[in-house]
Amino acid sequence: MTITYKNNDLFSIYDNYLKDYNTSVNDILASAVNETKKLEKNMHNSSNEDIKNIEDILIKLSLAARMYLIQCFDSVNSRDLSFTKKLRYSKELIDYSLKVVIRYIKNIKNEDINFNNISVLKNNDSISHSIRVFFTIIKFMKYYNDSINNNIVIDIKNNFRKRYSGYYKSILKRFHINKNISKLEHVYKYGLREILFNEMINISLAAFWHDIVNFNISDEYNSMRCYSYLKHFLKYNDDVSLIVGLHNEYYGYGDGIFLNYYNAIINTKPFFKPYYIVSFDYTDSLKLSSLSYFPSKILEIVNLFDNILYSNGDCSDYNDVLIYIRENYLEKEVRIDPIIFDIFSSFVINI
């Protein structure tokens, strides 16, 4: 099956991949999978060309994912559900390729993962944005784990009252919750810990898919539609789909599925109160025993940073973007997690 994408501005940016605008989506996905298999065989003998090859793989996967989405919606509109089996198979191939890329990136140094010289990834379109977020979030999770292993938690605990408690009290105030906030464990269920490899896989998959239904990057709050597509069409489990569904929540100032859950429960159980602010367990988000899901708060910050960095069509100064986020997303109203943002700021400055 071939589809013409001639009138779509997003696809026109990648016309060298689509050739004559009538390229088979199956051919594009097959090409990406074949390149992935070569990368997998070369996993322990990396070369300088591998990042460029990974870029090609990710662009082809991104194009294929969106082409399948269009076919899916066309099938739904025509009430032909026979396409769903093909859609799930494409998801399996995309997941296989992404997991190979994630394993590869995890095993090389962060300084060797440089996409700043890849011209197509400087565009301000949803594919370029999603690929940058995908790269950045893997690099950040590696940095975060190194920070945890280097005892950053001790510093956070020692300075929690002075540096962080005020932010978290503001979050509780917004949700009309009266709770003691005097130490890290009052905010983070079981405290801060390392991100496990299976969690790194899920967060990275969510980063790839987080803007899937958005063909125009100007639509900031699209997490509900992306969540529905991942959950109900691609059949992802909650540990991936919830990351996407919650990543524009901004502690009640944004948009997403959390506020729908929260308001529904509060309207029926007025004395219900989440016990934690942040949890690593997605079931706490489903039960609303936590106000946020840790992986989604990571994606939220990385996504926000990239959106602002490339908002003018070219990257801005990193420090200026960090200052802007702190002033507008922490100092005015607490929209992002202050601890994750501090670690992310250190990552940006050092990496």
C-alpha positions as CSV (number, residue, x, y, z in Angstrom):
1,M,0.0,0.0,0.0
2,T,1.4,3.4,-0.9
3,I,0.2,6.8,0.2
4,T,0.9,10.2,-1.2
5,Y,2.2,12.8,1.3
6,K,2.8,15.6,-1.1
7,N,0.7,18.2,0.7
8,N,2.1,17.5,4.2
9,D,4.7,20.1,5.2
10,L,6.3,17.7,7.7
11,F,6.9,15.0,5.1
12,S,8.2,17.5,2.6
13,I,11.1,18.2,4.9
14,Y,12.2,14.6,4.6
15,D,11.6,14.2,0.8
16,N,15.0,12.7,0.3
17,Y,13.8,9.8,2.5
18,L,10.4,9.6,0.8
19,K,12.0,9.8,-2.6
20,D,9.1,10.7,-5.0
21,Y,6.5,11.2,-2.1
22,N,5.0,7.9,-3.0
23,T,7.3,5.6,-1.1
24,S,5.9,2.5,0.5
25,V,5.9,2.7,4.3
26,N,6.8,-0.9,4.4
27,D,9.9,-0.2,2.4
28,I,11.0,2.6,4.7
29,L,10.4,0.4,7.8
30,A,12.2,-2.5,6.3
31,S,15.2,-0.3,5.4
32,A,15.4,0.9,9.0
33,V,15.2,-2.6,10.4
34,N,18.0,-3.8,8.0
35,E,20.2,-0.9,9.2
36,T,19.4,-1.8,12.8
37,K,20.5,-5.4,12.3
38,K,23.9,-4.2,11.0
39,L,24.2,-1.9,14.0
40,E,23.3,-4.7,16.3
41,K,26.1,-6.9,14.8
42,N,28.5,-4.0,15.3
43,M,27.4,-3.4,18.9
44,H,30.9,-4.1,20.4
45,N,32.9,-2.6,17.6
46,S,31.5,0.9,17.4
47,S,32.7,3.4,14.8
48,N,32.3,7.2,14.2
49,E,29.7,6.5,11.5
50,D,27.4,4.8,13.9
51,I,25.7,7.9,15.2
52,K,25.0,9.0,11.6
53,N,23.6,5.6,10.9
54,I,21.5,5.8,14.0
55,E,20.2,9.2,12.8
56,D,19.1,7.6,9.6
57,I,17.4,4.7,11.4
58,L,15.5,7.1,13.7
59,I,14.3,9.3,10.9
60,K,13.0,6.3,8.9
61,L,11.3,4.9,12.0
62,S,9.7,8.3,12.7
63,L,8.5,8.7,9.2
64,A,7.1,5.1,9.2
65,A,5.4,5.6,12.5
66,R,3.6,8.6,11.3
67,M,2.7,7.1,8.0
68,Y,1.2,4.1,9.8
69,L,-0.7,6.5,12.0
70,I,-2.3,8.1,9.0
71,Q,-3.2,4.7,7.6
72,C,-4.7,3.8,11.0
73,F,-6.9,6.8,11.2
74,D,-8.0,6.3,7.5
75,S,-8.9,2.7,8.4
76,V,-10.9,3.8,11.5
77,N,-12.7,6.5,9.5
78,S,-13.7,3.8,6.9
79,R,-14.5,1.4,9.7
80,D,-12.0,-1.1,8.4
81,L,-10.3,-2.6,11.5
82,S,-8.3,-5.2,9.6
83,F,-5.4,-2.7,9.6
84,T,-4.8,-3.1,13.3
85,K,-2.9,-6.3,13.0
86,K,-0.5,-4.7,10.6
87,L,-0.2,-1.7,12.9
88,R,0.8,-3.9,15.8
89,Y,3.4,-5.7,13.7
90,S,4.9,-2.4,12.7
91,K,5.1,-1.4,16.4
92,E,7.0,-4.6,17.1
93,L,9.6,-3.8,14.4
94,I,9.9,-0.2,15.5
95,D,10.4,-1.3,19.2
96,Y,13.0,-3.8,18.2
97,S,15.0,-1.1,16.3
98,L,14.6,1.4,19.1
99,K,15.8,-1.1,21.8
100,V,18.9,-1.9,19.7
101,V,19.7,1.9,19.4
102,I,19.1,2.4,23.1
103,R,21.4,-0.4,24.1
104,Y,24.0,1.0,21.7
105,I,23.8,4.6,23.1
106,K,23.8,3.3,26.7
107,N,27.2,1.6,26.1
108,I,29.1,4.6,24.6
109,K,30.3,7.8,26.2
110,N,27.9,10.8,26.3
111,E,30.5,13.0,24.6
112,D,30.4,10.6,21.6
113,I,26.7,11.2,21.1
114,N,26.7,14.5,19.3
115,F,23.8,15.3,17.1
116,N,24.6,19.0,16.8
117,N,26.4,18.5,13.5
118,I,23.4,16.6,12.0
119,S,21.7,19.4,10.0
120,V,18.3,17.8,9.7
121,L,18.0,17.6,13.5
122,K,18.3,21.4,13.8
123,N,14.8,21.7,12.2
124,N,11.9,22.9,14.3
125,D,9.5,20.1,13.3
126,S,8.0,17.2,15.3
127,I,10.4,14.5,13.9
128,S,13.6,16.5,14.6
129,H,12.2,17.5,18.0
130,S,11.3,13.9,19.0
131,I,14.7,12.5,17.9
132,R,16.6,15.2,19.8
133,V,14.4,14.4,22.9
134,F,15.2,10.7,22.4
135,F,18.9,11.3,22.3
136,T,18.9,13.8,25.1
137,I,16.8,11.8,27.5
138,I,19.1,8.7,27.1
139,K,22.2,10.9,27.8
140,F,20.5,12.5,30.7
141,M,19.4,9.2,32.3
142,K,23.0,8.0,32.1
143,Y,24.2,11.2,33.8
144,Y,21.4,11.0,36.4
145,N,22.5,7.4,37.3
146,D,26.1,8.5,37.5
147,S,25.0,11.3,39.9
148,I,23.1,8.9,42.1
149,N,26.1,6.6,42.2
150,N,28.2,9.6,43.1
151,N,26.1,10.2,46.2
152,I,24.1,13.2,45.0
153,V,21.2,12.0,47.2
154,I,23.2,12.9,50.3
155,D,23.6,16.5,49.1
156,I,19.9,16.7,48.3
157,K,18.9,15.3,51.7
158,N,21.2,17.7,53.5
159,N,19.8,20.7,51.7
160,F,16.3,19.6,51.2
161,R,14.5,21.9,53.7
162,K,16.4,25.0,52.5
163,R,16.5,24.3,48.8
164,Y,13.4,22.2,47.9
165,S,10.7,22.0,50.5
166,G,9.2,25.4,49.6
167,Y,8.6,24.2,46.0
168,Y,6.9,21.1,47.1
169,K,4.7,22.9,49.6
170,S,3.5,25.1,46.7
171,I,2.6,22.0,44.8
172,L,0.6,20.6,47.7
173,K,-1.1,24.0,48.2
174,R,-2.3,24.0,44.6
175,F,-4.0,20.6,45.2
176,H,-5.3,21.7,48.6
177,I,-3.3,19.1,50.4
178,N,-2.0,19.6,54.0
179,K,1.1,17.4,54.5
180,N,4.4,17.6,56.3
181,I,7.3,18.3,53.9
182,S,10.5,18.2,55.8
183,K,12.6,15.5,54.1
184,L,13.0,13.9,50.7
185,E,11.0,10.8,51.6
186,H,7.9,12.9,52.2
187,V,8.0,13.8,48.5
188,Y,9.6,10.9,46.7
189,K,8.2,7.5,47.5
190,Y,11.2,5.5,49.0
191,G,13.4,8.5,48.0
192,L,15.6,8.9,44.9
193,R,17.2,5.9,43.3
194,E,18.9,4.8,40.1
195,I,16.9,4.3,36.9
196,L,16.8,0.6,36.1
197,F,17.7,-0.5,32.6
198,N,14.1,-1.7,31.8
199,E,12.9,1.7,33.0
200,M,15.4,3.4,30.7
201,I,14.0,1.4,27.8
202,N,10.5,2.4,28.6
203,I,11.3,6.1,29.1
204,S,13.3,6.1,25.8
205,L,10.4,4.5,23.9
206,A,8.0,7.1,25.4
207,A,10.4,9.9,24.2
208,F,10.3,8.5,20.7
209,W,6.5,8.3,20.6
210,H,5.6,11.4,22.8
211,D,4.7,13.6,19.8
212,I,3.4,10.9,17.5
213,V,0.0,12.5,16.7
214,N,1.4,16.0,16.4
215,F,2.4,16.9,12.9
216,N,2.9,20.6,14.0
217,I,5.3,21.2,16.9
218,S,3.4,24.4,17.9
219,D,0.8,22.2,19.6
220,E,2.4,21.9,23.1
221,Y,-0.4,20.0,24.9
222,N,-1.1,16.9,22.9
223,S,-0.4,14.3,25.5
224,M,-4.0,13.1,25.8
225,R,-4.2,12.2,22.1
226,C,-0.7,10.6,22.0
227,Y,-1.6,8.5,25.1
228,S,-4.9,7.3,23.5
229,Y,-3.0,6.2,20.4
230,L,-0.3,4.4,22.3
231,K,-2.8,2.8,24.7
232,H,-5.7,1.9,22.5
233,F,-4.2,1.4,19.1
234,L,-0.6,0.3,19.6
235,K,-1.5,-1.5,22.9
236,Y,1.4,-0.3,25.0
237,N,1.3,-1.1,28.6
238,D,0.8,1.7,31.2
239,D,4.5,1.9,32.0
240,V,5.1,3.4,28.5
241,S,1.8,5.0,27.6
242,L,1.4,6.8,31.0
243,I,4.8,8.5,30.6
244,V,3.4,10.1,27.4
245,G,0.0,10.7,28.9
246,L,1.4,12.6,31.9
247,H,4.4,14.5,30.4
248,N,2.6,17.8,29.8
249,E,0.8,17.8,33.2
250,Y,3.1,20.5,34.8
251,Y,1.7,19.8,38.3
252,G,-1.8,20.9,37.4
253,Y,-0.9,23.8,35.2
254,G,-0.8,21.8,31.9
255,D,-2.8,19.2,30.2
256,G,-3.0,15.4,30.3
257,I,-4.8,12.5,31.8
258,F,-3.8,13.1,35.4
259,L,-6.2,16.0,36.0
260,N,-9.1,14.0,34.6
261,Y,-8.4,11.1,37.1
262,Y,-7.8,13.5,39.9
263,N,-10.9,15.6,39.4
264,A,-13.1,12.5,39.0
265,I,-11.9,11.1,42.3
266,I,-12.0,14.4,44.2
267,N,-15.6,14.9,43.1
268,T,-16.6,11.6,44.5
269,K,-14.2,11.4,47.5
270,P,-13.6,14.9,48.7
271,F,-11.3,13.8,51.5
272,F,-9.0,11.8,49.2
273,K,-5.4,12.9,49.2
274,P,-2.4,11.5,47.3
275,Y,0.3,10.4,49.8
276,Y,3.4,11.2,47.7
277,I,4.3,13.9,45.1
278,V,6.6,11.7,43.0
279,S,6.7,7.9,42.5
280,F,8.7,5.5,40.3
281,D,5.7,3.2,40.2
282,Y,3.1,3.8,37.5
283,T,0.4,2.0,39.5
284,D,0.6,4.9,42.0
285,S,-0.4,7.2,39.2
286,L,-3.4,5.0,38.3
287,K,-4.4,4.8,42.0
288,L,-3.6,8.5,42.5
289,S,-1.5,7.7,45.6
290,S,1.1,10.0,43.9
291,L,0.7,13.4,42.2
292,S,3.2,12.5,39.5
293,Y,5.1,9.7,37.8
294,F,8.9,10.1,37.9
295,P,9.6,9.1,34.2
296,S,7.0,11.5,33.0
297,K,8.6,14.3,35.0
298,I,11.9,13.6,33.2
299,L,10.3,13.6,29.8
300,E,8.4,16.8,30.7
301,I,11.7,18.7,31.4
302,V,13.6,17.4,28.4
303,N,10.7,18.1,26.1
304,L,10.3,21.6,27.5
305,F,14.0,22.4,27.3
306,D,14.1,21.3,23.6
307,N,10.9,23.2,22.7
308,I,12.3,26.4,24.1
309,L,15.8,25.8,22.8
310,Y,14.6,25.5,19.2
311,S,11.5,27.8,19.4
312,N,13.1,30.4,17.1
313,G,14.1,28.0,14.4
314,D,17.7,27.8,15.7
315,C,19.1,26.7,19.0
316,S,19.4,29.4,21.7
317,D,21.9,29.7,24.4
318,Y,21.7,26.8,26.8
319,N,22.2,28.9,30.0
320,D,19.5,31.4,28.9
321,V,17.0,28.5,28.4
322,L,17.8,27.1,31.9
323,I,17.3,30.6,33.4
324,Y,14.0,31.0,31.5
325,I,12.7,27.7,32.7
326,R,13.7,28.3,36.3
327,E,12.0,31.7,36.3
328,N,8.8,30.7,34.6
329,Y,8.4,27.0,35.6
330,L,9.7,27.1,39.2
331,E,9.8,30.6,40.6
332,K,6.4,31.9,39.3
333,E,4.6,28.6,39.6
334,V,6.0,25.2,40.3
335,R,5.3,23.4,37.1
336,I,8.3,21.0,36.9
337,D,10.1,18.9,39.5
338,P,12.8,21.1,41.1
339,I,15.1,18.2,42.0
340,I,15.0,16.6,38.6
341,F,15.5,20.1,37.0
342,D,18.6,20.8,39.2
343,I,20.2,17.5,38.1
344,F,19.2,18.2,34.5
345,S,20.7,21.7,34.7
346,S,23.9,20.2,35.9
347,F,23.8,17.8,33.0
348,V,23.3,20.5,30.5
349,I,26.2,22.6,31.9
350,N,28.6,19.7,32.2
351,I,27.7,17.7,29.1
